[in-house]
Amino acid sequence: MELLEERKLKKETYVFVIITFAATFILQLGIYAIAGPLSYSSPFWNVALSGSMFMPAVVAIFCMFYFKSKALTRETIIVFTFFLIYIAIFLFESFFQPIMGNVMDKPIFSGIIAVLGILSVLIMNIKKKWKDGLKLSKLWLGTNLKYYVIIPIILALILIITPLIYYFSNLGAPTNEFNLYMFFNTWIPSLILFFFILWPSYFGEEYGWRGYLQDRLFPLLGGYKGVLVLGIIWGLWHAVIIVLGHNFPGYPILGNVLMTLYCIVMGIIFSYAVLKTGSIWIAVILHLINNKTAPVATSFIANSDNLILGSIIGTVILAVFALILLRSKVWKSKKIGETQHL
């Protein structure tokens, strides 16, 4: 890699990481100073938690404009516009009240914006000229479309097997009843609905980490070191909110260690999928599956009675899958060092 290009990538990496961490931590600590301890019923904390998920992509978009990225085509800007409009409306509805009411506890109006945004992506992927306008920014659907089926199914099976282990080993019980029919009957429709109305939340993290930052770390460090560092950064980004009681209440230090390990493992899976397809949307889908499986499984399969033990078991099972993926030649590919950066 030429020295000038390496310096450019390092500068863009440092600027992105510093701004993302600073903005996220300031938001969370600011809300803590205003509203007090973390409360999921507080409109202040609703804004803080949602705003944190949006932050990486917002900073990535800022950096792309600031550093005059070649990926800022007309088609890419259209997708970004829907994303940013959604954020403004969603945060307003989260703090005040839904403009048009709710569906499944989600505001309808911002959901309509999200649906229009994802439909615009699908439409622009039909025509070659428009699709080419999305390719460099990783907003096209990509290649190797079979991975849109293979990786989500494997991830979903692992995430379902884990609570089944809790249940049959007496490590946990469902909050409602053990009912696999009700699980699938609730889980599958919710995944479809939430993809269309909540994709900006997962896009908010994935476009920052697996899009912008990955495209800089991998050419600088290579695939193996790059995915490790990316996972550590992603995990540490959760540090303040975990100390404040999110994910691992009562375990500020151990919780951060477990979250970082989980992010490393999950980051390998997500990054592999992005490398194989060349698209960020596969990571958005995987992130959605990860976040929306556990709540339904808790109701109809089981949740671990021991938060720490349950987290370790889940991470270890996922790590087996991640280690298998690390054997792929994709991590050694020359294309990693020749990436046309966002």
N, C-alpha and C positions, 0 to 999 in steps of 0.2 A: 504494500500500500504506500502510495506517495506520501511524503512528509506533510505536504500542504493539506491533503485530504484527511490525513490522520488528525491533524490539529483542528480541522473544521469539525470532524466528528466528535472529538473530545469536548470542544467548546459547546456544541449543541447538546451533548449529553449532560455536562455539568449544569448548564443553564436550565435544562428541563428538570433534572432531579432536584436542584436547589429550589426552584420556584414551586414545584409540585409539593415537596415536603413542607416548605414554609407556609404556603397558602393553606394546605390541609390542616397542619398543626395549629396555625393561627385561628382558623375557623372553629376547630373543635375546642381549643382552650378558651376562645372568646365566648362561645356558647356556654361553656362550663362556668365562666365568670358571671355571665348574665343570668342563666337559668338554673345553675346548681348541678347536682349529680345527674348522671345519665338517666333519662326517663323516656320510655318509648311512647308514652302518651303525651309528651310535651311537643307543641308545634315547633319550638326552638330546636329541639333535638331531631325532629323529623327533617328539618331543613339542614341541620349539620350532617346527619348521616347520609342523606340523599346528595347533598352538595359535595361531600367527600368522594362519593363514587363517581361524580361527574368530573372531578378536578383533573385527573391525569389527561383526559382527552381535551379538556378546555385548554390546559397548558400546552399540550401538543399542537393544537390548532394555532395558538398564539405564536409558538416557536416556528411553525411552518410559515406563517406570514412574516415574522420578524427576520427569519433567515432566508426568506424569499425562495421557498421550496418550489421545485419544478412540478411537484405533484398537485399543486393548487390549480387544477383545471376547472372549467365551468361546472362539469358534472360533480367533481369533488366538493366544490363550494356549495352546490345545491344541497348535498347531503349534510354538510356542516351547518347550513342555515336551518334546516329542519331540526337538527340536534340542539342548536343553541336556542331556538324558539321554544322547543319543548322544555328545556331547562327552566327558562324564565317563567313559563306558565305553570309547570309542575311545582316549582318551589313556591310560587304565589298560592297555588291551591293547597299545598301542604301546610303553609303557615296560617292562611286565613280559612277559606272554605272552598270546596269544589264549585266551579262556575256553573256546571251543568249536572251536578250530582255525581254519584259513584256507581261503579259496577265492580262487584267483588272487592269492595273497599278501596278501589282505585279510581281517581278522578277521571271522568269521561272526556272532558274537553282536551286535556293534555294527551289522553289516550288517542283521541282522533288525530292530533298532530303527529303522534308517533306512527300511527297506521299510515297516514299520508306519506311520512318520511320513508318507511320501509317499502311501501308500494313504489315510490319513486326510484328506489334502489333496484327493485326487481324489474321495473320497466326499462331503466337505463342499461340493464344487463342483457336486454334482448337484442338491441341494435349494436353492431360491432363498433361503430364510431363512438357511441356513448360509453360502451363497455371499456374501450381503450382509454377513455377519459378518466375512468375509475381505477384502472389497473395499477398505476404507479403509486397511488395512495392506498392500495390494498382494499379498496371498497368494491371491487368487482367480486363475483362469486368464485373466481379462481379456476383452477384445474383439478384433476383427480377428484371429481365430485363424489366418488364412492366413499371418500373419507367423511363426508357429511352424514353418512349412515353408519359406517364402521366405528369410528371413534366415539360418537355420542352413545351408541348402543352399549359399547364396552364400558364406558364411564358410568352410564346409568345402571348397568348390571352390578358393577362394583358398589355403587352407592346404595343399591337395594339389598345386596347381599350382606352389607355391614350391619344394618338394623336387624336383619334376619338372624345373624349371629348373636346379637344382643338378646333377642327373644328366646331362641332355642337353647341358649346357654344360661338363661336366667340372669343375664346381666342388665336387663331392662324390660320394660313393658310399655304398651301403647297407652296414650292418654285417653283414647276412646275405647276401641276394641281391636283385636287382631282380625283384620279382614282384608285379604289381598285384593278381592274384587273391588272393594270401596277405595283401596289405595290407587289402583290403576284407573278406576272410573273417575277419580278426582285429579290424579296426577297428570295424566295425558292431556285432558282438555285444558288444565291450568297452564301447562307448558306452552301449548299452542297459543292460547289467549295472551299470556304474559310476554311471549316473544314479540307479538305485534304491538302491544301497548306499553311494554316496559323495556324494549330493547335499548333505549338510550342509557339506562342505568348500567347495563353490562358493557355497552359500547364505551361508556365513560371511563371504565378501567382498562378495558382491553385495547382500545385504540392508543391509549397512552403507553401501556406496558408492552403488549405484543406487537403494536404497530410502530410507534415512534421510537421508543427506547430500544426495542429489540433490533431494529434496523441500524442502530448505532453500536450497541454493545457487541453484537455478533461479528461484524467486520473488524472491530478493534481487538476482541479477545478470542475469537473463534467460537464454534458452536458449544462445546462442552463448558468452557469457563464462562462464556456469555450467558448461557441459560442458568448456571449456578448463581452468578452475580445478579442476574435479573430477578431470580426467585428471592434472594436475600433482600434486595431493594424493595420488592413488592411486599415482603413480610414486614420489614421494618417500617414501612409506610403506615402500617396498622398500629404502630407502637402506642401512640397517645390514646387512641380510642379504646385499646385493650386495657391500658392502665386505668382508664376511667370506668371500666366495668363491662365493656362490650365483648361478646364471644366467650370470654373466660372470666366471669365475675369472681372476684376474690383471689385471682391468680395473676397479678400484674406482670411478674417476671417470667414464671413458668409459662403463662399464657402467651407471652411474646415469643418465647422459644418454640413452643408448639406451633404457633401461627406461622413463624418463619419457615419451619420445617415443612409444614403443609403447603405453603406457597412455593417452596422449591420443587416439591413433588408435583403439585398441580401445574406449576409453571412449565415443567418438562412436557407434560401432556398437552397443554395448550399451545406451547411453542412448536412442538412437533406437528400438530394439526395445521398451524399457520404455515410452516415451512413446506408441508406437503401440498397444500392447496394454493398458497400465495394470497390468501384472503383472510381478512380479520373477522369475517362473519362466522367462521367456524368456531373461533374462540368465544365470540359473543354467545353462541348457542351452548357451548360447553359450560361457560360461566353461569348461564341461566339454569341449566340442568343441575349444576352443583348447588346453587343457592336455593332452588325450589323443590328439591327432592326431600331434603331432611325434614322440613315442616310437615309434609304430608305423611312421610314415614313415621314421624313421631306420633301422629294420630292413629295410624292404622297398622303399623308393624311394631316398632319399639324405638325407644330412645335409651341410651345408656344411663344407668343410675349413677355412674361415676363419670363425671365430665372429662376428667383427665384420661382415665383408662379408655373411655370411648373414643376420644380424639386420637390416642396412640394407635388403637386397633385400626381405625379408619385410615390413618395416614400410612401405616405399614402395608395394608392391603393395596392401597393406591400406589405405594412405592414399588411394589412388585411389577405392576403394569408400567410404571415410569422407567424402571430399569430395563425392561424389555425394549421399550422405545429407544432408549439410549444406545442400543446395539445397532440402530439403523445408520446407514451411510450418510443420511441427510445431514448429520451434525458435522461431517467432514467435507461436505460438498464445497467446491470452489465458489459456488454461487453465494455462499454466506459472506465471503469476503468481497464479492463483486456486486452486492446489493445496490440497486438504484434507490437511494434513500428518500423517505417521505419528505 
